Amino acid sequence: MKKTLIALAVAALASSAANATVVYQKDGTKIDIDGRAHFELQSAKNKRTDLHDVGSRLRVRAYQDLTDRLSAYGGVELRFSQGKYSDRADQIGSNLRTHRMYAGFIHKDIGTLTFGRQLHLGDHIPKANYTYEWGGNVLFDAHKKAATFMSVPFGGVRVAADYYFGNSNKANETSSGNANWDEGQGYGVGLYYDGKLTDDLAVRFGSGFTEVTQAVNTGTSTNPIFLKQDEFKLQRGGIGFDVTYKIVHLGFDWAYGKATKGKESSNINFQDVLPLSGTPVHKINRYQVGLKFDVTEQNALYSAYYFGKAEKADTTIADYKMNAWMIGADHRFNKNVAVYLEGGKAKIKQSGAADIKNHRIITGVRILF
């Protein structure tokens, strides 16, 4: 059976099916596989044109029927290269790792409950983002150790609830949180709607709020120390709308973040277009408006405008204000393969001080299987 599974997996990797391909199904057990290859040529300010892996991945999921309505479910997702913020992001295939791993249950009448390293309710908020590269306006959408529940839709409405597991060590007044954006003890709640109002008009809406414990590092980078007396709460949330009328898509979203007790965090920042690298802030509000036209069934034109404001805990320090724009076009050979060209500019101002600027021109290919 192992040889059969390997042969099926290889065949699945070579297929171009957009949906997951079932590689094994027998006696109530099902295993499927999917993923993507995604590469870009990027030209950015103060950088040479270079080739990047921007999220190529392989995912395997397994299902086991328990009753006719209830199933056990688990999945693992592998990534191959460093993330875009790493100093090794330009090294393709430099970091084979288990990016996500989770397991739980699916009830056809209630919803899905999973545990592990996974995406959570923040990922389901609609994004006013029709680009392939610059990302959606969400501050918190994954956690290294979480329990997450998503209901089935009731009249198009779904609810979600998360619990985030923090550091379990309580010795020496150790905090349950640390300085990482995707860790810390806490919770989240979400509400969503997805439905068609007419044959030509569809609307998606989503909202979420999360709170996790963070702590200030009183140690060093090589020997970090996070104590209970130095902890605070990091609150993140937002809303998103996506409206589709025939060939036109219009989106708007807002993301909010705040550190309590007058603290500052590097985990609330501006979008990928131009983050405040290495600058922690106390509070941030950021917004995104997106517009897309499906010119043909295979070609689209799209654009986005980003703006936001970040505040320091010290109110005598001027706010940071960011704005950016992006335009792009794609060609989809089919539902699995797309090529695209995107470009835009961004800048940050602070009380008339010298601008922080960035520009990027990108051409890429994404292949789903």
C-alpha positions in Angstrom: 0.0 0.0 0.0 2.9 2.4 0.7 4.1 2.1 -2.9 0.6 2.8 -4.1 0.3 5.9 -1.9 3.7 7.2 -3.1 2.7 6.7 -6.8 -0.6 8.5 -6.2 1.1 11.3 -4.4 3.5 11.8 -7.3 0.6 11.8 -9.8 -1.2 14.4 -7.7 1.8 16.7 -7.7 1.9 16.6 -11.5 -1.8 17.3 -11.8 -3.3 20.7 -12.3 -6.5 20.3 -10.3 -7.2 23.5 -8.3 -9.0 21.5 -5.6 -7.2 19.0 -3.4 -6.6 15.6 -5.1 -7.7 12.5 -3.3 -4.8 10.1 -3.1 -6.4 7.4 -0.9 -10.0 6.6 0.0 -11.2 3.4 1.7 -13.3 2.3 4.7 -14.1 5.8 5.8 -10.6 7.1 5.5 -9.6 9.8 2.9 -6.3 11.4 2.3 -5.9 14.4 -0.1 -3.0 16.6 -1.2 -2.7 20.1 -2.7 -0.3 23.0 -2.7 1.2 25.6 -5.0 4.5 26.8 -6.6 4.8 30.6 -6.4 7.8 32.6 -7.7 8.5 36.2 -8.4 11.1 38.5 -10.0 11.2 41.5 -7.7 12.8 44.9 -8.2 12.6 47.2 -5.1 14.2 50.3 -3.8 17.9 49.9 -2.9 17.8 46.2 -4.0 18.9 44.3 -7.1 16.3 42.5 -9.2 16.1 39.0 -7.7 14.1 35.8 -7.8 12.0 34.9 -4.7 9.9 31.9 -3.5 6.8 33.7 -2.1 5.0 30.9 -0.3 5.4 27.6 -2.3 3.9 24.9 -0.2 2.7 21.3 0.0 -0.3 20.3 2.1 -1.6 16.8 3.1 -4.9 16.3 4.9 -6.5 13.1 6.3 -10.1 12.5 7.2 -11.7 9.6 9.2 -15.4 9.1 9.4 -16.7 8.5 12.9 -20.4 8.7 12.1 -22.4 9.9 9.1 -22.1 13.5 10.4 -18.9 13.5 12.4 -15.3 13.1 11.1 -11.8 13.3 12.6 -9.5 15.5 10.6 -5.9 16.5 10.5 -3.4 18.2 8.3 0.2 19.2 7.8 1.6 22.0 5.5 5.3 22.1 4.4 7.1 25.2 3.3 10.5 25.3 1.6 12.0 28.8 1.8 12.4 31.5 4.5 9.7 34.1 4.9 9.9 37.5 3.3 11.1 39.2 6.4 14.1 36.9 6.9 17.6 38.0 5.9 17.7 34.7 3.9 14.5 35.4 2.1 16.3 35.4 -1.3 17.6 31.8 -0.8 15.2 29.5 -2.4 14.7 26.1 -0.7 16.7 27.2 2.3 14.3 26.3 5.0 12.2 23.1 4.7 9.9 23.1 7.7 6.5 22.1 9.0 4.7 25.4 8.7 1.4 24.2 10.0 0.2 21.1 11.8 -3.2 20.6 13.3 -6.0 18.0 14.0 -9.5 18.0 15.2 -13.1 17.2 14.3 -15.7 18.3 11.6 -19.4 18.0 12.3 -21.5 18.7 9.2 -24.3 20.4 11.2 -22.1 22.4 13.7 -18.7 23.2 12.4 -15.0 22.5 12.7 -12.8 22.4 15.8 -9.0 22.0 15.4 -6.0 22.2 17.6 -2.4 22.9 16.7 -0.2 25.3 14.7 -2.7 26.8 12.3 -4.5 29.7 10.7 -7.4 31.0 12.8 -10.4 33.4 12.7 -8.3 36.4 11.5 -7.6 34.6 8.2 -11.3 34.5 7.4 -11.8 38.3 7.5 -12.3 39.4 3.9 -9.4 41.5 2.5 -9.6 44.4 0.1 -6.6 42.9 -1.6 -6.7 41.6 -5.1 -2.9 41.5 -5.5 -0.7 38.4 -5.5 2.2 40.0 -3.5 1.3 42.9 -1.1 -1.0 41.0 1.2 -4.2 41.7 3.1 -4.9 44.1 5.9 -4.8 41.7 8.9 -2.6 42.1 11.9 -3.1 38.6 13.4 -4.2 35.5 11.4 -2.1 32.5 12.7 -0.8 31.1 16.0 1.8 28.5 16.8 -0.5 26.7 19.4 -4.2 27.4 19.2 -7.7 25.8 19.5 -10.0 27.3 16.8 -13.7 26.8 16.1 -15.6 27.9 13.0 -19.3 27.2 12.7 -21.1 26.0 9.6 -23.0 28.9 7.9 -26.5 29.6 9.2 -28.3 31.8 6.6 -24.8 32.8 5.3 -23.7 33.8 8.8 -20.8 32.0 10.6 -19.3 32.6 14.1 -15.8 31.7 15.3 -14.0 31.4 18.6 -10.3 30.8 19.4 -8.2 30.0 22.4 -4.4 30.7 22.2 -2.1 28.7 24.4 0.8 30.6 25.8 4.1 29.7 27.5 3.2 27.0 30.1 6.3 27.6 32.3 5.2 29.3 35.6 8.6 29.1 37.4 10.2 32.3 38.6 7.1 34.3 37.7 7.6 33.6 34.0 5.0 35.3 31.7 2.6 33.3 29.6 3.5 35.4 26.6 6.6 36.6 24.8 7.6 39.1 22.0 6.4 37.0 19.0 3.4 38.1 17.0 2.0 34.5 16.7 2.4 33.4 20.3 1.0 34.3 23.7 -2.0 33.2 25.8 -5.3 34.7 24.9 -8.6 34.4 23.0 -10.4 35.6 19.9 -14.0 35.9 18.5 -15.3 36.5 15.0 -18.5 37.0 12.9 -18.8 36.5 9.2 -21.4 36.7 6.4 -21.1 35.4 2.8 -24.1 35.4 0.5 -25.6 36.4 -2.9 -28.2 39.2 -2.7 -29.1 38.8 -6.4 -27.8 36.8 -9.4 -25.3 39.6 -10.1 -24.5 40.9 -6.6 -22.5 39.0 -3.9 -21.4 40.3 -0.5 -18.8 39.1 2.0 -18.3 40.6 5.4 -16.1 39.6 8.3 -15.0 41.0 11.7 -12.7 39.7 14.5 -11.2 40.7 17.8 -8.2 39.0 19.6 -6.2 39.6 22.7 -3.0 37.8 23.7 -0.5 38.3 26.5 2.8 39.7 25.4 5.8 40.6 27.6 8.8 42.9 27.4 12.2 41.1 27.0 14.3 42.1 30.0 17.1 39.7 29.0 19.1 39.6 25.8 18.4 38.4 22.2 20.3 35.1 22.9 18.9 34.7 26.4 15.4 36.3 26.5 13.6 36.7 29.8 9.8 37.3 29.8 8.4 37.9 33.3 4.9 38.3 34.5 5.6 41.7 36.0 6.6 42.9 32.5 3.6 41.6 30.5 0.8 43.5 28.8 -2.1 42.7 26.5 -1.9 43.1 22.8 -5.3 43.7 21.2 -5.8 43.3 17.5 -9.0 43.3 15.4 -10.7 44.6 12.3 -13.4 44.4 9.7 -13.5 43.7 6.0 -16.0 44.0 3.1 -15.9 42.5 -0.4 -18.7 43.4 -2.8 -18.9 41.8 -6.3 -21.2 43.1 -9.0 -20.9 41.2 -12.3 -17.3 41.9 -13.4 -16.5 44.5 -10.7 -15.0 43.7 -7.2 -14.8 46.4 -4.5 -13.2 45.9 -1.1 -12.6 47.9 2.0 -10.9 46.8 5.3 -9.6 48.2 8.6 -7.1 46.7 11.0 -6.6 47.9 14.5 -3.9 47.1 17.1 -3.1 48.4 20.6 -0.7 47.5 23.4 -2.2 48.0 26.9 -0.5 49.6 29.9 1.2 52.2 27.7 3.5 49.6 26.2 4.7 49.3 22.7 5.0 46.3 20.3 6.6 45.6 17.0 3.8 43.2 16.2 1.4 46.0 15.2 2.9 47.7 12.1 2.1 49.0 8.6 1.4 46.7 5.7 4.1 44.7 3.8 4.4 47.6 1.3 6.4 49.6 3.9 6.7 48.4 7.5 8.3 50.4 10.2 11.1 47.9 10.6 12.4 47.8 14.1 10.1 50.5 15.4 7.6 49.4 18.1 4.4 51.4 18.4 1.6 51.7 21.0 -1.4 51.9 18.7 -2.1 51.6 15.0 -5.1 52.1 12.6 -4.6 51.0 9.0 -6.9 50.9 6.0 -7.1 49.4 2.5 -9.4 50.0 -0.5 -9.2 47.7 -3.4 -10.8 47.6 -6.9 -10.7 44.9 -9.5 -12.2 44.5 -13.0 -12.5 41.1 -14.7 -11.8 42.4 -18.2 -12.3 38.9 -19.6 -12.7 35.5 -18.1 -8.9 35.1 -18.0 -7.6 38.7 -17.5 -8.1 41.2 -14.8 -6.9 44.7 -13.9 -6.7 45.7 -10.2 -5.5 48.4 -7.9 -5.2 49.2 -4.2 -4.7 52.2 -1.9 -3.3 51.9 1.6 -3.2 54.4 4.4 -2.7 54.3 8.1 -1.5 56.0 11.3 0.7 54.7 14.1 1.2 56.2 17.5 4.0 56.0 20.0 3.3 55.6 23.8 5.1 58.9 24.3 2.5 61.4 23.1 5.1 64.0 22.6 6.5 62.0 19.6 4.7 62.7 16.4 2.5 60.1 14.8 3.7 58.0 11.8 1.5 58.3 8.7 1.7 55.9 5.8 0.1 55.9 2.4 0.7 53.7 -0.6 -0.7 52.6 -3.9 -0.4 49.6 -6.2 -1.7 48.6 -9.7 -1.5 45.2 -11.4 -2.7 43.0 -14.2 -2.9 39.2 -14.5 -3.6 36.5 -17.0 -5.0 33.2 -15.9 -4.3 30.4 -18.3 -6.9 28.4 -16.3 -8.0 28.2 -12.7 -4.6 26.7 -11.7 -2.0 28.8 -13.5 -1.6 32.6 -13.5 1.0 35.2 -14.4 1.0 38.8 -13.3 2.7 42.1 -13.3 2.4 44.5 -10.3 4.0 47.8 -9.2 3.5 50.6 -6.7 5.0 53.1 -4.2 4.7 53.7 -0.5 6.0 56.3 1.9 5.9 57.1 5.7 6.0 60.6 7.1 6.5 61.8 10.7 6.0 65.5 11.5 7.6 66.7 8.3 10.8 64.6 8.8 12.5 62.9 5.9 10.2 60.4 4.2 10.7 56.6 4.4 10.0 55.4 0.9 9.8 52.2 -1.1 8.8 51.1 -4.6 8.5 47.7 -6.1 7.9 46.2 -9.6 7.1 42.5 -9.6 6.4 39.9 -12.2 5.3 36.4 -11.0 3.8 33.1 -11.7 1.6 31.0 -9.4 0.7 27.4 -10.1 -1.9 25.6 -8.0 -2.3 21.9 -7.8 
